[in-house]
Amino acid sequence: MVYDRKVQEYAGKIAGECGVTASLGIDAGEAGKNLETVAGICRFLMSCGADRDALLLAVGGGTVTDVAGLAAALYKRGISVAFVPTTLLSMVDAAYGGKNGVNLDCYKNMVGTFLQPEFVYRDISCLATLPRREFLSGAAELLKTFLIGDASLYAETVDVLRREDIDWRHLDELVGKAVAIKLRIVDADPYDNGERHKLNLGHTFAHAIEWYEHRHGVECPLTHGEAVAIGIIQSASLCNESLAGRLRSDFRACGLPVDLPYPLDELMPAMENDKKNGAGGIRFVLIHDIADITY
C-alpha cells in the first residue's frame, strides 16, 4: 500500500481489512508529484520483494493515485494497481480512466502512461472531514463532467453544492453518475486520441495557472479544481458570453473562484507547451453550451 500520511488512520483500517503486507506513507500534493516520488515507490516495492503478481493499493487523493499508478506501470514493466480515493477530486476524476502522470519542470503531467486500476473503492464518508477548499476542488471537476454530458445533472449538482449542509447521500449518487459519464467517454477513447479530449475542458487554462504559480512561488496557490473552474469560464467566454455569465453565477454560488488571476500573456508559455497540443498550435476544448463541446 501507498497512502497519503494525512489519512494514515483510515489507510491503516483499509490495510487491516485487505491483508496488506507492507505500507509506505508519502506526503501528497503537487510538490511531491514528480519522478523522485515514483522512484521512491519503486524502491519500496523492491525492498518488499514485490513480484509481477503484486498489487499496489493507493489510498489518498489524486496525487497519490497518479504517482502510485505510474510507479505500478513502470515497476518490473508493470504490476496491478487499485485505488481507494479519499478526496472528491479523486473520486470524480483522478482515480478513474487509467491516466497516470507526474509533473516535470513545473509543467503538469508531462511524464505518464496509461494503466487501468483493477478496482476503485469509493467511500463518500471520507469527504466529511475534507477542508472546504479541498472539497470544492473536486466539486469543480464534478460540475465539469456534467457540463460535458448532462444539463439536468449539472443544474442538480449546483443546487446540492450551493447549500450550506451537504446531502452526502445525494452527492454520492451524483458522483456515481459523473463516473459513469467519464467511463463511457474513456471506453470510447481509452488512449485520449479523440473524444476523451472533452474531459480536458478548462484544463489548458488551469494547467497554465498552476505552472505560473509554481514557477513564481505563489504563497497560497489555487487548488487544481479552482484553476479548472476559472479555465472553464475562460473557455466558455471564447464561444458564448451568455453561458460564461451563467457559469460565473453558478460557480460563485458554489464557492468557486471565477476570474483569471494573472495576465493571459504571462500564461502563454505554459499553454504553448501543454501536452495536449498538436498540429503546431494550442488545442482548446471549447464549450458552446451545456453538453455541447468541441475539441
CORMO-V965661 format. One record per pair of residues at least 6 apart in sequence whose C-alpha atoms are under 6 Angstrom apart, sorted by sequence separation. I is the first residue (numbers start at 1). GAP is how many residues later the second one is. D is the distance in whole Angstrom. If there is no record, write none. Layout:
I,GAP,D / I,GAP,D
This chain:
72,6,6 / 85,6,6 / 103,6,5 / 104,6,6 / 277,6,5 / 287,6,5 / 58,7,6 / 72,7,5 / 102,7,5 / 103,7,6 / 189,7,6 / 237,7,5 / 286,7,6 / 101,8,5 / 146,8,5 / 236,8,5 / 286,8,5 / 102,9,6 / 285,9,6 / 101,10,5 / 248,10,6 / 272,10,6 / 285,10,4 / 101,11,4 / 185,11,6 / 233,11,5 / 100,12,5 / 100,13,6 / 100,14,6 / 99,15,5 / 98,16,5 / 98,17,5 / 98,18,4 / 5,20,5 / 2,21,6 / 4,21,6 / 5,21,6 / 206,21,5 / 1,22,5 / 2,22,5 / 3,22,5 / 4,22,5 / 5,22,6 / 206,22,5 / 2,23,6 / 4,23,6 / 4,24,6 / 57,24,6 / 61,24,6 / 55,25,5 / 56,25,5 / 57,25,5 / 58,25,5 / 59,25,5 / 60,25,5 / 61,25,5 / 203,25,6 / 206,25,5 / 55,26,5 / 57,26,6 / 59,26,6 / 60,26,5 / 61,26,5 / 202,26,5 / 205,26,5 / 52,27,5 / 62,28,5 / 230,28,5 / 38,29,6 / 61,29,5 / 202,29,4 / 70,30,5 / 202,30,4 / 69,31,5 / 62,32,5 / 38,33,5 / 66,34,5 / 28,35,6 / 66,35,6 / 82,35,5 / 81,36,5 / 82,36,5 / 84,36,6 / 82,37,5 / 83,37,5 / 84,37,5 / 86,40,6 / 240,48,6 / 89,49,4 / 239,49,6 / 88,50,5 / 235,51,5 / 236,51,5 / 1,55,6 / 3,55,6 / 1,56,5 / 2,56,5 / 3,56,5 / 4,56,5 / 1,57,6 / 3,57,6 / 208,59,5 / 208,62,5 / 208,63,6 / 34,68,5 / 33,69,5 / 34,69,5 / 33,70,6 / 201,84,5 / 140,85,5 / 92,87,6 / 138,87,6 / 137,88,4 / 137,89,6 / 140,89,6 / 162,91,6 / 162,92,4 / 161,93,5 / 107,104,6 / 106,105,5 / 151,139,6 / 150,141,6 / 149,142,5 / 147,143,5 / 148,143,5 / 147,144,6
